[in-house]
Amino acid sequence: MHTIKNQFDVVILGAGAAGLMCAITAAKRGKSVLVLEKSNKAGKKILMSGGGRCNFTNLYVAAEHFLSNNPHFCKSALKTYTPADFISMVEAHGIEYEEKKHQQLFCINSSKDILYMLLSECSDLGVELRTGVDVQNVMKHAQNPSDQGFKILIDGVSDSIVCKSLVIATGALSIPTLGGSGYGYELATEFHMPLISRQASLVPFMFSDEIKDLCEQLSGLSTPVAISSNQKTFEESMLFTHRGLSGPAILQISNYWNPGDDICINLLPDVNAQEALLEEKVNKSTATLKKYLNTFLPKALVLQLEILWWVEHKDHALCEISNAELNTIGAQLNHWLLKPSSTEGYRTAEVTLGGVDTNALNSKTMEAKDNPGLFFVGEVVDVTGHLGGYNFQWAWSSGYSAGLFA
Ligand SMILES: Cc1cc2nc3c(=O)[nH]c(=O)nc-3n(C[C@H](O)[C@H](O)[C@H](O)COP(=O)(O)OP(=O)(O)OC[C@H]3O[C@@H](n4cnc5c(N)ncnc54)[C@H](O)[C@@H]3O)c2cc1C
């Protein structure tokens, strides 16, 4: 008779980036490892990532690329397992990759390469993966309160699973259809661990004022900008969509934006627009403002800006417009203040800010300080990366660190 094994050294909840890396690392140490995945297949976010090409790491990774209540927490794990370590694994599997701008590394063929690499390592090392599993309950399973051990109850399965170490790698709230879940936070709360409040991030902005219509008119248009909020600035491209603003610049700044905050968009990051307009006036330019600005910005955008900022001068030559008005328009071009009404939320957010408070975790091992044998890795932890491969690097590094001790 075939009996289902129900005792393991390590059980990992979640077969995403962090969980699979943790499984590989623990199995390499000779541990018996079981990964329990709620979804019908492993690594759905890996498959969807980087537009299907998985931006799996970045050549330059430092603590400055991460947000957390404790900005130092991520340092130890990032040093223990570096981008170079992950690249060696990718190369050992013969996966072709390329460097894109900002030192971002992407697969040349498909994100599938990364997922298959992780799954084949797991399988070679004897890691057991069970998908479509609904974890009902997790409790301590030990003789004495100080002993290490956990019991896991699965919906529809009579025998519970017992393990010495339990790793929570259930990810975060973003994109429920790709496995986004709050289960890790629920478990942390059950184990009396503090949480940092959560917020959708790396996410497009929406507007309820006249900017909503402008975005709709310009939907599909992308332009390079410098964008700032809360003393942080990113120079990247910005995309107008039928719902609002998106593109790398917007996603990056969304990490630093709180509801009610303004964002400041510099449409001409390399030009002092006030000086340029006044200089053009001195040169007695007979061009209209629109014609002049068309040399710097996409025509469709300039047309919308004209409606917004200088419609009464639309037929005037630039030299006929007063200095004061040119100064105002120039200032708006370099400091366009907008107030998003909201973000698109978890439906489209790439990540979730906040999570399990790092104060409750050991930064070297990812183990809960007050719950021996309980580990939290990846996005469920209050560590969030910038756009550019940093979130996967955090998943690899934190998963690996826990795998060394679980
Ligand atoms: C569309 C998209 C594109 C992205 N592109 C990139 C990119 O190119 N580069 C980058 O660095 N980052 C990218 N990210 C972010 C990156 O995917 C995440 O930061 C990373 O996947 C987090 O890894 P994780 O293992 O912590 O969580 P996840 O990868 O989300 O894995 C968590 C797993 O746990 C499972 N799970 C949830 N609840 C339970 C439960 N109760 N029991 C069992 N299993 C459960 C989920 O189904 C999932 O499989 C992207 C995110 C999205 C949404």
Ligand as a Chemical Component Dictionary entry (heavy atoms), coordinates in Angstrom:
data_LIG
# 
_chem_comp.id                   LIG 
_chem_comp.type                 NON-POLYMER 
_chem_comp.pdbx_formal_charge   0 
_chem_comp.three_letter_code    LIG 
# 
loop_
_chem_comp_atom.comp_id 
_chem_comp_atom.atom_id 
_chem_comp_atom.alt_atom_id 
_chem_comp_atom.type_symbol 
_chem_comp_atom.charge 
_chem_comp_atom.model_Cartn_x 
_chem_comp_atom.model_Cartn_y 
_chem_comp_atom.model_Cartn_z 
_chem_comp_atom.pdbx_ordinal 
LIG C1  C1  C 0 3.218  40.910 -12.934 1  
LIG C2  C2  C 0 4.442  40.904 -12.055 2  
LIG C3  C3  C 0 5.681  41.039 -12.623 3  
LIG C4  C4  C 0 6.830  41.059 -11.816 4  
LIG N1  N1  N 0 8.056  41.162 -12.412 5  
LIG C5  C5  C 0 9.161  41.163 -11.634 6  
LIG C6  C6  C 0 10.452 41.177 -12.232 7  
LIG O1  O1  O 0 10.611 41.110 -13.454 8  
LIG N2  N2  N 0 11.535 41.257 -11.397 9  
LIG C7  C7  C 0 11.403 41.256 -10.028 10 
LIG O2  O2  O 0 12.413 41.307 -9.331  11 
LIG N3  N3  N 0 10.195 41.187 -9.447  12 
LIG C8  C8  C 0 9.078  41.122 -10.208 13 
LIG N4  N4  N 0 7.859  41.028 -9.618  14 
LIG C9  C9  C 0 7.791  40.869 -8.144  15 
LIG C10 C10 C 0 8.089  39.396 -7.798  16 
LIG O3  O3  O 0 7.285  38.551 -8.610  17 
LIG C11 C11 C 0 7.804  39.106 -6.337  18 
LIG O4  O4  O 0 8.472  40.048 -5.519  19 
LIG C12 C12 C 0 8.278  37.700 -5.973  20 
LIG O5  O5  O 0 7.572  36.752 -6.760  21 
LIG C13 C13 C 0 8.048  37.404 -4.508  22 
LIG O6  O6  O 0 8.425  36.086 -4.267  23 
LIG P1  P1  P 0 7.736  35.248 -3.103  24 
LIG O7  O7  O 0 8.242  33.863 -3.240  25 
LIG O8  O8  O 0 7.887  35.946 -1.819  26 
LIG O9  O9  O 0 6.180  35.279 -3.450  27 
LIG P2  P2  P 0 5.414  34.657 -4.686  28 
LIG O10 O10 O 0 6.306  34.522 -5.856  29 
LIG O11 O11 O 0 4.168  35.439 -4.809  30 
LIG O12 O12 O 0 5.075  33.181 -4.201  31 
LIG C14 C14 C 0 4.175  32.921 -3.150  32 
LIG C15 C15 C 0 3.539  31.570 -3.405  33 
LIG O13 O13 O 0 2.779  31.211 -2.254  34 
LIG C16 C16 C 0 1.549  30.655 -2.670  35 
LIG N5  N5  N 0 0.601  30.786 -1.559  36 
LIG C17 C17 C 0 -0.096 31.875 -1.161  37 
LIG N6  N6  N 0 -0.854 31.564 -0.083  38 
LIG C18 C18 C 0 -0.624 30.254 0.197   39 
LIG C19 C19 C 0 -1.114 29.359 1.190   40 
LIG N7  N7  N 0 -2.021 29.739 2.085   41 
LIG N8  N8  N 0 -0.649 28.092 1.198   42 
LIG C20 C20 C 0 0.253  27.679 0.272   43 
LIG N9  N9  N 0 0.725  28.465 -0.703  44 
LIG C21 C21 C 0 0.305  29.751 -0.737  45 
LIG C22 C22 C 0 1.186  31.464 -3.903  46 
LIG O14 O14 O 0 0.249  30.805 -4.719  47 
LIG C23 C23 C 0 2.563  31.606 -4.573  48 
LIG O15 O15 O 0 2.837  30.534 -5.439  49 
LIG C24 C24 C 0 6.705  40.978 -10.402 50 
LIG C25 C25 C 0 5.438  40.840 -9.840  51 
LIG C26 C26 C 0 4.316  40.798 -10.643 52 
LIG C27 C27 C 0 2.972  40.631 -9.996  53 
# 
loop_
_chem_comp_bond.comp_id 
_chem_comp_bond.atom_id_1 
_chem_comp_bond.atom_id_2 
_chem_comp_bond.value_order 
_chem_comp_bond.pdbx_ordinal 
LIG C1  C2  SING 1  
LIG C2  C3  SING 2  
LIG C2  C26 DOUB 3  
LIG C3  C4  DOUB 4  
LIG C4  N1  SING 5  
LIG C4  C24 SING 6  
LIG N1  C5  DOUB 7  
LIG C5  C6  SING 8  
LIG C5  C8  SING 9  
LIG C6  O1  DOUB 10 
LIG C6  N2  SING 11 
LIG N2  C7  SING 12 
LIG C7  O2  DOUB 13 
LIG C7  N3  SING 14 
LIG N3  C8  DOUB 15 
LIG C8  N4  SING 16 
LIG N4  C9  SING 17 
LIG N4  C24 SING 18 
LIG C9  C10 SING 19 
LIG C10 O3  SING 20 
LIG C10 C11 SING 21 
LIG C11 O4  SING 22 
LIG C11 C12 SING 23 
LIG C12 O5  SING 24 
LIG C12 C13 SING 25 
LIG C13 O6  SING 26 
LIG O6  P1  SING 27 
LIG P1  O7  DOUB 28 
LIG P1  O8  SING 29 
LIG P1  O9  SING 30 
LIG O9  P2  SING 31 
LIG P2  O10 DOUB 32 
LIG P2  O11 SING 33 
LIG P2  O12 SING 34 
LIG O12 C14 SING 35 
LIG C14 C15 SING 36 
LIG C15 O13 SING 37 
LIG C15 C23 SING 38 
LIG O13 C16 SING 39 
LIG C16 N5  SING 40 
LIG C16 C22 SING 41 
LIG N5  C17 SING 42 
LIG N5  C21 SING 43 
LIG C17 N6  DOUB 44 
LIG N6  C18 SING 45 
LIG C18 C19 SING 46 
LIG C18 C21 DOUB 47 
LIG C19 N7  SING 48 
LIG C19 N8  DOUB 49 
LIG N8  C20 SING 50 
LIG C20 N9  DOUB 51 
LIG N9  C21 SING 52 
LIG C22 O14 SING 53 
LIG C22 C23 SING 54 
LIG C23 O15 SING 55 
LIG C24 C25 DOUB 56 
LIG C25 C26 SING 57 
LIG C26 C27 SING 58 
# 
